[in-house]
C-alpha cells in the first residue's frame, strides 16, 4: 500500500479492545504478553531479529512468518487512518506509518499507542505521512515520507538523520548485513544510505518510479524493480549494475528471492517471472488471467503465491506449473504472507482478510472489516495478523 492511494484525513485514535491485558505505559514498553525474549527470526545482518522487521517480512522479501494458529478472532482495532503496512519488533511492538507525519509504535497485545516518531516540523506537515518502516538490529527505525527519508532513535524518538532528494517519495527500505539502507523513490532512483550518517553511498537511476522494496542476496546483491518494466541486480557496495531483465509491462511488484537463488516478480499485464539471480536469465513465465499489482510470497517448499485480480495462485517454484487457484470475493488488494503452518493470508477489496490453506487452496476462514483492504498483512510471533483497512482501522486478528 502506498501513500498516494490513501485519502487525506484528520488523524485521531480510538482503541476497541477485545479481552486485552493491562498495558505498561513506559515509553516503547509492551505489555506482559510479549516478553523481550519473544521468539523472533534470526537476525539478517543489519535487519532486526524480530517476527516481521520490514515490508515483506525479511531481507529476501519471502513473506514468510514464524507465527501460526490464527482462527479469525478480533483481538483489537485502533482507528487512526494509517498510511503503510505494519512491521513488528522483537518485543511485539507494532510499527506503522501514519498520515499524521509520524511513525506510530503500538502495543501488539492491546493496540494502545506507546509512542510517536516524528520530525520536528511535523506540525507544519498536516496530511503528509510515512510509508512502511524497517527496523535495524540497534533499534533504529528507518522510514520514508513524502519529503525525505528518516532514521529515528528507537529509544528516544529523536531524529538521528534525514536524507532528502529532488522530488522523492521514499518507499519501503531494506537493510544490508553491514547496516546500509537501500530504498527506492519516486525520482526514479535507488539509494544506498550510510546507517550512521544518512549520507548517500551511491545512487542508481532507473527510467521510472521505484515503488518496490529491494530484496537482498546473501552476497549483498540488491535486487529491485522499477515501473520502467526492469528488474535490476546491483552491486550492494558500489551500485554498479550486474544485469537487467526487461519485463513485458509496468512493474509494481517487489522481487522475492528463493532459497535456491531464483527471483520471482510480476508485471501489470499478468506475467509472473522466475529469473536466475546469478545470470538474469529467465527460467519460466506464467500468465495469470488478470493484471498483477502486488508481490509474490515464497513458501518453505518454494511454492510461489501471488494474486492477480480476484484470484490467488499457487505455482511450483521450479517450473511455474499451477498447483491451485483460489477465487476471492473481489480484487485482492495485498501481497500474501505465509504462516509457519503454511496458511496464506491476504487482504481483499471485499473488506475481508482471508486465510487459505497453502497446500490445498481452500478457505480456512475470513474476517470482515468495514472497508476495502489493500494493506500487506504482517504475522506476529504468536500468529496474530496485523493489517490496516480502508475503514481507517489497524486490526489485530488472532
Protein Blocks (a to p, Z undefined) as FASTA:
>chain_A
ZZklpccdddddddddehiacddfbehiacfklcfklccdddehjaccdfblbghhiano
nopafbehiehiafbdcdehiabdcdddfkopacdddfkopacdddfknopafbdcddfk
lmmmghiacddddddfkopacdddfkbccdddfklopafbdcddehiadddddddfkopa
cdddfkopacdddfklopafbdcddfbdcfbdcdddfkopacdddfkopacdddfklopa
fbdcddfbdcfbdcdddfkopacdddfkopacdddfknopafbdcddfbdcfbdcdddfk
opacddehjbccdddfklopafbdcddfbdcfbdcdddfkopacdddfkopacdddfklo
pafbdcddfbdcfbdcdddfkopacdddfkopacddZZ
